[in-house]
Amino acid sequence: MTTPQNTRAVAAAAMLDVVDHGQSLNAILPRFSKDVSPENKGLLQSLCFGTSRHFFSVNALSKILLQKPLPEEARPVQALLWVGLYQLAYSEISEHAAINETVQACRDFKSDKYRGLDKYSGVLNAILRRFQREKDELLAGLKDSEVPFYQHPKWLIKLLKKAWPDQWQNICEQANIQAPMCLRVNTRLQSRDEYLAKLDAQEIKAHAGKHALTSIYLEKPCDVQLLPGFSDGAVSVQDEAAQLAAQLLKPQKNDHLLDACCAPGGKTCHLLESVDNQATLTALDADEKRLVRVHENLARLGLSATVKQGLAQETESWWDGNAFDRILLDVPCSATGVIRRHPDIKLLRLKADIDNLAELQLSILQKAWATLKPGGQLLYATCSILPQENANNIQAFLAQESGAQLAPMTSAGELDAKQLTSAHDTGFGWQFFPKADEHDGFFYALLHKK
């Protein structure tokens, strides 16, 4: 068994993988978590997510505080500076611990590539202490530049300004706030009110969501194993906007359903829950590893589906010719609506990705459409807030596909876009923006096949 390493040193190493090598935190944190003690795994995650969330400000601050850039041989020290500045500027960690532990991490940093970093510990200490003294003034100075102030890359701010001139500032602000923990009640087992009563009995404070009829928000996040009946399938963790998919598609018992791009299976399970598991559903995804989660979720919830690996646009490799009554098409996207849950998106995504994704999404939509029965409905969904991936794609598809028409969308509660205060009717679907203490950013368009 390896000796646990300094948690801040491990966080710095993880941030280098994100910034320099384009690795996602979801992909690398399980590996890096093995290097810290069990009680520090939560700290490691909060340091990495927090530093990513505030990267554009802490990086700007580091450039101000450094008289000259650190040499390449001291690249981990730069990462430790990001981590240290995040703690001092944005976390609730005491300044004393933030400085002392981060400086100690400079001495403790273990790497085959980088050696002798302890000689930079004095420089790191001096910089962090200077920021401690001048914190208010330095943070106020960030207002002079949009990138560090709104903590988003320049290209994304430009796209948001163009698409949403009245909302872009709030979109950025919401993306920099930690998202709430939202649950989806399995109404096969109990009603939402009944589960709220169970939470209250366990002294877990919660309230019902406003839009999704199965949604519950916890006042404070907690370990899922503390939730009543979680292991028995009573409840799942899922954002409220994502829960609207089942309400909008309205599957019926005995329907033949497709959930394309389904992993990790939250919407797959919700579709089946909504019809009491009385439908035939094909759950398709390109990523074999992520399909493991789909199988796990189905098993925990006692649901059945045909799970297949394949590319949604390559229908000849997985479709048996039996047309579907309803299709949920949650296409791969930029995930710009869920940045608050995955802040490293701001560091990993590039402007060129958006056009490439839009092209892929339209291709998937065109191919999936051929598998839909006449009279059937397809719900196009993304967790993006960019029109290129959303309304623009639907507009282009309708222009080229004469057999398609935009269907009016109502939730199970017969709410329209005007009543859903969080939804913006684009004319080609509903755009949800991330909202404080509520749902993520999401897009839906319901298409009917004539």
C-alpha positions, 0 to 999 in steps of 0.5 A: 500500500502506497503512503498517502501524498500531500493532498494539495500536491496531488490536486496540483498534479491533477490540474496539470493533467487538465490544463496541459493535457486536456484530461477531464476531472471525471476521468482522472480523479478516481486515479488521483484519489488513490494517492490521498488518504480516504478522509482527504478524498473530498478535499481533493475533489473540492480543490480540483473542482474549485480551482477549475471553476475559478481558473480564469481568475486565479490564473490572471491573479498569478500573472499579476503576482509573478514578476516573471513566468515560472520556468517549465521545470517549475510547472507544478509550482504554477499549479500549486499557485492556482490551487493556493489562490483558489483557497485564499480567494474563494474557499472557506479554508482558513488562510493559515492552512491554505498558505502553510499546506500549499507551501508544504506541498511544494516541498512534498511534490513527488514526480519523476519529471519534476525534481527539486521543487522545494527551492521554490517554496519560498517564492510560493510562500511570498506570493500567497502572503502578498495576495493575503495582504492585497486580496481585496484590491487584487480581486477588485482589479479583475473587474477590468477584464471580462475573462477573469471577472466572468471566469469563462474563456473569451470565445465562449463569452463572445458566443454567449453575448451574441446568442443571449445579449440579455442573459449572458452575464447571468449565465456566466454567474450561474455557471460559477456557482455550485449546483444543488443536489436534485433527486428523482423520485421513483413513483413506481414505489411511492409518490413525491410527497411520501418520499418528502415525508421519509426525508423529513423523518430522517431530518434531511431538509428538502423541497419539491421542484417547480417543474419536474413532477418527480423532482426534489431538491436537498437543502444540503448535498449528502451521500446517496447511501444516507437517502432512504431506500436509495439502494432499493431504487426509491430515488435517483440523483438527476437534475430537474431539467433532465427529468423533464425529458420523460414528461415532454416525450410522454411514453405510453405503456407498450410503446417501442422506445429508443434512448439514443446516447443514453449513458449513464442511463438516468433518462432511460430509467425515468422513461421506464419508471413513467410507464411502470416498466411496461414498454420495450426500450432500446438503450444505445450508447457508443461508449462501452465503459459508460454502458456499465453504469446503465446496467447498474442503474437498471439493476438497482431500479429493477427495470429492463431494457435492451442495452446496445453499444453503437454510434447513433448515426450508424443505424445499420449496425444496431437497428433491426428495422422495427420502427420506434414509437418514441425516441429520446435523442440526447445528443453529444454536446458541448455541455455548456449548460452544466458547467457548474457541475463540470467546471473543467468544461471551461478549460477543455472545450474549444470554439472549434468543437461547437461547429463540429458538434453541431454537424455531428448532432444534425447527422445523428438526428437525420439518421435517427429520424429514419427509425421513427414510425410515422405518427411517432415523436422524437425529443431532441435534447442537449445540455447546451445553451448555444443555439448552434447546437440547439435551435439552429439544428432544429431549424435546419432539420425542419427545412430539409425534412418535409415529413417533420414538424415541430410539435407543441410541448407541454409537460405532464402538468400541461405547462407551456413555455410561458408558464415555465418561467425558466424556459425561453421559447426559441421558436424551435424548442425550449431553452433552459438557462442554469438557475440558482438553487434550481436546474441546469441549462438544457434544450428540448425540441419535440418533433412529430413525424407526419 
